[in-house]
Amino acid sequence: MFIAEKLKWFADRDPDKVITSFKGKEISYRDFYRKAENLAGYLQELGYLKEDRLALLLTNSDSFLICYYACQIGGITILPINTKLAPPEVEYILAHSEVKGIIYDDQFAGVVHSIGEKLPALQDTICVKGKFEEIIVGERQVKKPELLEEDTAVIFYTSGTTGRPKGVMLTHKNVAAIAAIWSESMEMDAHDRMHIVAPLFHCAASHVFSIPVIYKGGMVIIEEAFSPETTIRTMEQERATIFFGVPAMYSILLNMPSLEQADLSHLRLFCYGAAPMPYELIRKVKTLFPDVKVQNLYGQTENSPGATTLKDAYALEKVGSVGKPLPQTEVRVVDIFGQPVPPGQVGEIIVKGPQVMKGYLKNEEETARTVKNGWMYSGDLGRFDEDGLLYIVDRKKDMLIRGGENVYPVEVEEVLYAIPEVLEAAVIGIPHEVYGEVPKAYIVLKEGETLSEEAVLAFCKTQLASFKVPAELEFLDTLPRNASGKVLKNVLRGQVKV
């Protein structure tokens, strides 16, 4: 059952149940479906046909999800855009994807209008603070198209950490599969109240959390963005059962006195992803919330995203692991010839399942390099342990070679995270006239903490082989990150003086 059909089923079965809560405004399943149906009907009146593309330039809101489901109902391909991108980056995505229209927040009106003049294919621009409200409260009829499994439902553009961003095409089959997979893995049901602070334009917030919980008849609590005090207050007042954040968010929340004072007795699950969670941080979470399970999630846009998960039973025992394959999913670690390697040996992680993408938009060459015989080659280096749990060693492109020795930055970062004063750390390779490359570490300290370079290096020398110890160290106020919370190592590399 595709996700729009599942939404309709719940709207008919339990129409008065709340589906979204945003800034104190609640919408029922019945009203939500009707709003989405009205928008789909309006777009059809404008001439939108199956697989025509509609872009979203929206911050987190209930309107975002209404737009998403409207496109699923009408068979239109939705294209969420990162709201943190610069105008030239937005223009590239709109031009490359040849979208027919865009729905946007009023704060982006200037950007949309200036770009629209350069893009003749862009026919319709709709602001959510204007005509949008009139559209979704009408009584429009929808001609429901015959949707096929391989029709493109959504296109997410990758963050473009290397070169131009690529448009990942996900099908209706992909979206329904990932909703079923994650809802099963996190044991979601109609009683769950999912708390979303991560950006919905990113596939994780939409496809790992929001859509799976709606797929089970639950509720989505939406915040515009992460703000520690507001997030804690919302979590308490809305009686959230599941919360997702990147490790940096947990580090900030655990330093908030109000967290211990809040009544979070409804919480049952803390999820994290995008970066490793240090042992000490997981221990603090489990000490403060002994009845709340902790679950790590691993996947990429190209697999909807979903590959493996580390469940609570292994949270402290297997720190650093991303767990075992998800339901309906196969995961292998292979050598350069595509052959599986034995446990303990490092290779490229490949993934197979109903969630693997259709391909990259207008890029058959890159699609052929990434998807081979149904297997998606992730570009991540990893290894399985003897118990069948997967560990990410690093991105294939991030590995550096120092004098013939492989150095995996994630391994060095894990050691840096073990230093109590360290909030965040990132390691890259920098040029060296003798060794070719050597590791350089960037460190962000916790508020109010001090730490010397000598103390960091002394600790590293007790934990790492000498060739892995950072040759250089730099303290920063913050690490550059993209909207999904991943550190932009290309930005750090760009700061290196050659």
N, C-alpha and C positions, 0 to 999 in steps of 0.2 A: 504494500500500500504506500503510494507516494505521500509526502508530508502534507500536501493540501487536502488530500482525501482524509487523512488522519485528523487534521484540524476540523474538518466538516463533521466527522463522526462524533468528536467530543462536543462540538457546538450543538449538535442535535440531541446528544445523550444527556449532557449536563450544561445547558445553556447559560445558567446564572453563575456558574463557577468563574472565579477571577483567573484570568490568564496572564495579565501584566499589571504591575504597579510601578508608576513613574511619578516622582515628585508628589506623592499623595493621591494621584489619580489612578483609580482602578478601572479596568475594562473587563467585561465578561467575555466568555468564549463566544457567545452569540453575537454580541456587538462587535467584537474583534473580527470575526469572520465576515460579518456584513460590511464593515468598513473596507476590508481587504477586497471583497467581492465588488464593491462599488468602484474602488480604484481600478481594478482589473477591467471592469466594464467601461470606465471612462477612457482608459488607454486604448481599448478596442475601438471606441468611437473615434479616437484620433487616428486610427488606422494601423495600430500595432498588431502584428501577426505573430504566429508561433516562432520563437527563437530570435525575434527582433530584440535589440539590446537596450536596456534602460540603466543608466548609471545612478548611483546614490552618492551624494556628498553630504552625509549627515553625521552628526555626533550622536551619542547614545540617547535613545528615546523609544517610546512605544511606537512612534511613527516609523522608525526604522524597520521594526518587525512587521508592521502592517504592510509596508512597501514590499518587503521580502516575500511575504505570503501572497500578496496581490499578484506578483509576477508568477508565482507557482500556479496559482489558480488560472491565470490567463495564458500560461505557457510561454511567457516572455522571459528572456534571459536577464537576470539581475546582475549588476556589476558594481559592488561596493568599492568606494575609493577611500584610501587613507586620507583623513582630513588634515593630517600634519604635513602633507606634501606641499612643496612650493608650486606656484602657478605653472611654471614650465613643465613640471613633472605631471601635474594633472592634465595639462594640455596634451602631453604625449600619450597618456593612457586613453583619453577620449578620442584622439585622432587614430591611434592604432586599432582600437576596438570598434571604431565606426558606430558609436552608440547613436540611437535615434533621439534619445531624450535624456534629461537629467532632473532628478528631484534633489533639492538642496536646502540647507538651512540658510536663513537670511544673512547670517554673518559671512557667508561665502558668495553673496550676490555680486559683488564687484568682480570677483575672480571669474564666476560663471559668465557674466555678461561680456567681459573682455575677451575670454577664450571663445565664447560662442560666435563672435564676429569672424573668427579665423577658421571656423569649422562648419562648412556648408551642410554637412550630413546631420548636424545637430539641429533637429527641428523644434523640439519642445523643451522648455525650461520651466519647472514648477517649483515654487517656493513653499515650504511646509507652513509658513506663517501667513500665507495668502490664500489662494484659491484651493489649496489642498484640503483645508477643513471643509469647504463647501462640497468638494468632490466626494469625500468619504462618508458623508451623512445622507447622501441621496438614496434613490431606489433604482439603481441601474441594473439592467439585465446583462448577464455574461454568457457569451457563447463559449462553452468549455471545449477547448480543442482536444483532440486525441493525442495524449502524451505518450511518447515511446521511451523506453528505458534509456536509450542512448541520446535522446534530445538534451541539449545543453541547458541546464537549469541555472547555473551561476558561474561567473568568471571572477576569480580573485587574482589580482596582480601581485606577484611576489615582491618582496621588499626591495629588490634590486641592489643587494649588498655587493653584487659583482655585475657590472654592466647594466644594460637596460632591464627594467622589470619585464617579466614574462607573464602572459595571461593564462592562468591555469583554468582549463575548462572542466567543470564537474557536471555530471549528468544527473537526471532525476533518480536513476538507480544509485549513483554514488551518494547523493544526499540522503535518500531513504535508508541506505545501508549503514551510513555512519551514525544516523540517528538511532537505529536499532542496536548497533554495536556499542555505542557509548552508554545508552540507557541501560543495557544489560550489564555492562562492566561496572557501572556505578550504582547498580541496583535501584534505579529511579522508579518512582511510582507517582500516582496522582496526588499524593500528599506532599510531594517535594516542593520547596520554595527556593528556587535557584537565584542566588545573589550575583548579579553581573556588574563589575566595575571596569573590566577590560573592554577595549573598543569593539563594538559589534561589527565594524567594517573588517575586522580580522576574522579569519575562518575559525579560530579556536573559540572565541566568545559565542559565535553564531552556531557552529556545527558541532562543537563538543559539549556545549552547555545549554544554550537557549532552545535550539530546535529539538535536541533529544528529550528535554524535560517536557516540552509541549507535546512531543510524540507520545509521551506517557500520560498526558492529561494534567500535568503539573502547572506551576506558576513561575513566572520570571519577574524578579525584582530588579529594576534597571536603575543604575546611577549614571549620571553624565560622565563621570570619571572618578578615579580613585582619589579620595581625600581622607586621611586617617580618621579624624574625628567624625566626619559625616558617615564614613563607611561603618564604623563601629556602632554609631547611633542607628543607622538604617538596618544593620544586621540584627540589632536588638528589637527595634520597633516592628520590623516586618517579619520577625520570627523565622529568619532564614534557616534552611536545613543544609544547604550546600553553598560553599564559598570557593571561588577560584582566584588565585593571585600568583604572580611571579614571586620568586624567593625574596626579592628586594622589598616587596609589599609586606610580606610576613615579618621581615626584619624590622621594618618601620612600626608595624602594628604592635609587635611584642615589646617595643620601647614606649608604648603609650600607656600611662597609668589607668586611663579609662577602660582599657581592654579587660583588666581583671575585675573591674567594678560592674561591667555590663552583664545583664542576664542573657546568656547565649545558650540556654539549656535546650533550645530547639535544634541546635546544630548537630549534624550527624557526620558530616564529611568536609574535610579541608582538602582541596586539590591544588596542585602546583605543577608548573611546567615552564618551558622556554629556557631554563637554566638549571644547573644542579643545585640542590638544597643541602647546605653543609650539615653535618651530623649534629653539631651543637644547636642549630636552629630547629631541626626536627625534634630534638630532645626537649627543647623549651616548649614547643607547640604541644607535644604529647604530655608534658608535665603539667602545663597550665590547663589543658583540656583532655583529661584522661579518657573521657567517654566519646571523644570525637575521633573518627578514623582519618588517616592521612593517606592520600593517593597521588602518585606521580604519573604524569601523562606524557607520552611521546608520540609525535607524528609531524607531518609536514603538509603544507597546502596541497601538494601533489597527491597525498593520500587522504584528503578531505577534511581535517587531518586525523589520522589514527593508525598507529602501528603496534605499540606495546603499552603496558601499564604496570606500575609497581604498586601492589596493594598494601594495605596497612600491616598485614602480618610480617612483611619484610621491611617495613619503613626504617627501622633502626638496624636490623640485621644485615641488610644489603644496601647501605647508604651509597649513593653514586650510581646504582643500577636504575634502568628505566623499565625493568620488569620483564614480563612474559608477553607473548603475542596476544592481541585482543581476539575476541570471538570472530570467527569467519576469516581469520587473518593468518597468513604464513609469513615468517620472517627468517631470513638466512643471513649469514656473514660469509662473504665469498672473496676469492682471490681475484687477480686481474683477468683471469680466464673465465670468471663466473662460477667457479667450482667452490662448494662449501669447504670452509677450513675447520679444523678441530677446535674444541673448547680451549680458551686461553689465547688463541692466535687472533691477531688483529686483521680485519678485512673490511670491505665495504658492506654496509647494511642494505639489503634489498627486501622489498615488501610486495606481497601479492594478496589480493582480496577484492571484494566487490566495491571497495571505496577508492581504488586506484583510478586516477584521473583519465579522462578521455584523451587529453593531450594539451599542448600549448597552442594558443590561438595564433594562427598564421605562422607557425614555426615547426614545420614537419621534421626538419633536421634535428632540432633540439629534442623534439618528442621521441624520435627514433633512438637518440642517445640515452634518454632517460627511462623509457619503457621498452623492455625487451622480453618478448614471449610472455607478456602479462606481468612481468616483474618490474617494479619501480626501483631504479637505482638511486639511492637517496643522496649520495655524496657524503654521507656520514661514515666515519670509521668507527668500528666497534668490535666487541668480542663477547662471546657467551662464556659464562662460567660453567663449572661442572654440574650445577643445579639447573642449567637451562635458562638462567637470567641474563639479560642483555645489558651491556655497559657501553655507553658512548665514549669513545676515546677522543675523538675530535672530528671537525669537519675535514674532509679530504684535503681541501684547499688551505686549511689552517696549519696543518702539520708542517714543522720546520725540520731541517736537517742540519745539525751542528757537527761539522767535521766527520760526516758519515754516520752519525748517530741520530736516529729518529727521536724528536722531542714532540710530545703531544701537549699543547697548551692547557687543555682541561686538567691533565694530571698535575701540572704545576699550580693551577688555580685552586684545585682542591686543597692543596697544602696551605696556600695563602689564606683560604677561607677558615682554616683551622686556627688561625691566630685570633684571639678574642677581640682585639681592637679593630679588626678588619670588617668593614661592611660589604664591600664589593671588590672584586679583582678581575683583571683581564690580562692575558699574556699573548704577545705576538712575536713573530720573528723579525729581527732587524739585521741588515747587512753587516758582515764582519770580514775584514781583509784576509784573515787567516782561516777561520772556520766556515766561511760562507754565510752562515746565519747563526745568530745566538738569540736566546729568549730575553725579551724585555717585559717587565711587569708594570702594570698600572694599578694603583691601589686607592680606594676610597675608604677613609676611616669613619668609624661611628662618631656621631656628634659628641664633642667634648673629649674625645680620646686623642692621645699623642703616641707616636711610634717612630722610632728611628730606622733609617735604612739599614744600619748595622744589625739591629735586632731582627729585622725581617730576614736578612740574608743568613744570619746565624741559625735561625730556626729552619730555614730551607735546607741548609747544609746537613742538618740532622735527619731530614726526611727524604731527601732526593739525592740521586747520583750527581756527581759534580757537574756533568755536562748539561743537566737539567736546571741547575740553579740559575736564576736570572742574572744576566750580565749587567743589566741596567734596571733601575727602579725609579718610578715617578709617581708622586702622590697627586691625585686630582680631587676636585670637589664632587664631581659626578662622572659617570661613564656615559658616553654617547650610546643611546639605544633607539631602536625603531619602535613602532607603535605596539608590536607584540612583546616587547620587553627584552628582545635579543640585543646583545652588545654589538655595536657597529664597529667591528675590528678594522674594516677598510678605512674608517675615519681615523682611528688610532694610527694605522699604517701611514696615512697621509700626513700625519704630524711629524713623522720621523725625518730627521735631517740626514740626507745621504752624503 
